[in-house]
Amino acid sequence: MAGKFELYQDKGGDYRFRLKAANGEIVATGQGYASKSGALNGIDSVRRNAADAEVVEVDD
């Protein structure tokens, strides 16, 4: 079973999303968006871009 995106409104009124793996673990979170449509666009962007995203190791 695939994971799922959860869309919700935070206490400050912003819309946010999180991506949960099939086992229920949160694997990604989105920034706060002023509108629900903005958050949905963020989810769409993750869907379109994550598969081809480069992995870059950085030092802190």
N, C-alpha and C positions, 0 to 999 in steps of 0.2 A: 504494500500500500504506500502511496506517495504521501508526502507531507502536506501541510495545509497552511495557507495564509490566514491569520486572524486580524480582522480590522476592528478597531475600537476607538473610543473617544476617551482621552485622559482627563484627569481632574481639572486641568487648566483649559479644557475645551478643544484642544488640538486633536486631530485624527492621527492615529498611528497604526502601524501594522507590525506583526511579528510572524516569522516563518517558523513553523514547528515541524520537526522530523516525525516520521511515523511512530516513533517511540515516545512522543510528547515533549522531547527536549527542544528548547528554543535555540535555533541555529542562526537567526538573523533578526535584527530589529530595524525599523525605519525611523527616520526623524519625525518630528511633529509637523503636521500640515494644517493649515487654516481651514481647509475644506475636505470633505469626504472624497470629492473627485480628485483632489491633489494626491491624497493617500492612495487611491486606486491607480493613479498614473504612476506613482512610485512602485507599487506592486508590479505593474506592467513592465516598468523599466528593469526591475530585477529579473523578471521572467525572460525578457528579451536579451539582456546583456550578460547574465551570470554564466551561461553555458560556455561562452567564449572568453570569459575574463581571464586575464593573465594572473598567475600567482607570483608575487614578488616578496621576497624575504627582506625585512628591514631590521636594523638594529636600533634599539631604544636609546 
